[in-house]
Amino acid sequence: MTDILLILSDTQLMALFTSAAFIVIGLFAAIFLDNIIKKIIGIAFIEEGANLFIVALGYKAGGIVPIFLPGMNADWFAANSAYPLPHALVLTSIVIGASTLAVMLAISMVLYNKYGTLSASEILGDKKAQTIAEKRAGDSDE
């Protein structure tokens, strides 16, 4: 494990730890929060954490833009250029993520118009969660 950490640059390590934090925060929001919009934001955090992870793996310290120009030495170019595949994958992932985020938000609007709430427990009919919410509402009225 320590051998891997010695190979990675400081920038890569920070990006990897940040991506792990994004994924953990997103998982927490998607699993434990009741509001559908907060769940959607959590899913977006997971997606961005995965994108950052992929970009961090493709990072090369001191790398140049991977555009081969006439007159360049092919061996030097291969040794010094950044990896283009992770960036292309992340660009595709961003487009797909934006469209799925728009669909999730549209579905949440339909749910709000139908049920009048964005609480997942109320929409799903969770009786225990509803009684807890009613008790909290009753405590705040007093």
C-alpha positions in Angstrom: 0.0 0.0 0.0 2.8 2.4 0.9 4.5 1.7 -2.5 1.4 3.0 -4.3 1.3 6.1 -2.2 4.9 6.8 -3.0 4.2 6.6 -6.8 1.3 9.1 -6.7 2.0 12.8 -6.7 0.6 15.1 -4.0 -2.0 16.5 -6.4 -3.2 13.0 -7.2 -3.4 12.1 -3.5 -5.4 15.2 -2.7 -7.8 14.5 -5.6 -8.2 10.9 -4.7 -9.0 11.8 -1.0 -11.4 14.5 -2.2 -13.2 12.1 -4.5 -13.5 9.6 -1.7 -15.0 12.3 0.5 -17.5 13.3 -2.3 -18.5 9.7 -2.7 -19.0 9.2 1.1 -21.0 12.4 1.5 -23.1 11.5 -1.5 -23.8 8.0 -0.2 -24.8 9.4 3.2 -27.2 11.9 1.5 -28.7 9.3 -0.9 -29.3 6.7 1.8 -30.1 8.6 5.0 -31.8 11.9 4.0 -35.5 11.9 3.5 -35.9 14.8 1.1 -35.9 13.7 -2.5 -34.0 16.8 -3.7 -31.3 16.1 -1.1 -31.1 12.5 -2.3 -30.6 13.8 -5.9 -27.9 16.1 -4.8 -26.2 13.2 -3.0 -26.3 11.2 -6.2 -24.7 14.1 -8.1 -22.0 14.2 -5.4 -21.3 10.5 -6.0 -21.1 11.1 -9.8 -18.7 14.0 -9.3 -16.6 12.0 -6.9 -16.3 9.2 -9.5 -15.4 11.8 -12.2 -12.7 13.3 -10.0 -11.3 9.9 -9.2 -11.0 9.1 -13.0 -9.3 12.4 -13.7 -6.9 11.9 -10.8 -5.9 8.6 -12.2 -5.2 10.1 -15.6 -3.2 13.0 -14.1 0.5 13.1 -15.1 2.8 15.6 -13.3 4.4 17.9 -15.8 2.4 16.4 -18.6 1.7 18.2 -21.8 -1.5 18.4 -23.8 -1.8 15.2 -25.8 -1.8 16.8 -29.3 0.9 15.4 -31.6 2.2 18.2 -33.8 4.4 17.8 -36.9 8.1 17.7 -36.1 7.6 16.2 -32.5 9.7 13.2 -31.5 7.2 10.4 -31.0 9.1 8.8 -28.1 9.4 12.2 -26.2 5.7 12.9 -26.9 4.7 9.5 -25.5 6.7 9.9 -22.4 5.5 13.5 -21.6 1.9 13.7 -22.7 -1.0 13.4 -20.4 -3.4 10.4 -20.8 -6.3 11.5 -23.0 -8.7 8.6 -22.3 -9.7 9.4 -18.7 -10.5 13.0 -19.8 -12.6 11.7 -22.7 -14.5 9.3 -20.4 -15.1 12.0 -17.8 -16.4 14.4 -20.5 -18.9 11.7 -21.6 -19.8 11.0 -18.0 -20.5 14.7 -17.4 -22.9 14.9 -20.3 -24.7 11.7 -19.2 -24.8 12.9 -15.6 -26.3 16.2 -16.6 -29.1 14.5 -18.5 -29.9 12.0 -15.8 -29.9 14.8 -13.2 -32.4 16.7 -15.3 -34.6 13.5 -15.5 -34.4 13.0 -11.8 -35.4 16.6 -11.1 -38.3 16.3 -13.6 -39.5 13.2 -11.8 -39.2 15.0 -8.4 -41.4 17.8 -9.8 -44.0 15.3 -10.9 -43.9 13.6 -7.4 -44.3 17.0 -5.7 -47.3 17.9 -7.9 -48.9 14.5 -7.2 -48.2 14.2 -3.5 -47.6 17.8 -2.4 -44.4 16.8 -0.6 -40.8 15.8 -1.4 -40.5 13.5 1.7 -39.6 10.0 0.5 -41.1 8.4 3.6 -44.5 10.2 3.0 -44.5 9.3 -0.7 -43.7 5.7 0.0 -46.2 5.5 2.8 -43.8 4.6 5.6 -46.1 4.6 8.7 -43.3 4.7 11.3 -41.6 7.7 9.7 -44.9 9.5 9.3 -45.8 9.1 13.0 -42.3 10.4 13.9 -42.9 13.4 11.6 -46.3 14.0 13.1 -44.9 13.9 16.6 -42.3 16.4 15.7 -44.9 18.6 14.1 -47.1 18.2 17.3 -44.1 19.1 19.5 -43.4 22.3 17.5 -47.1 23.4 17.7 -47.0 23.4 21.5 
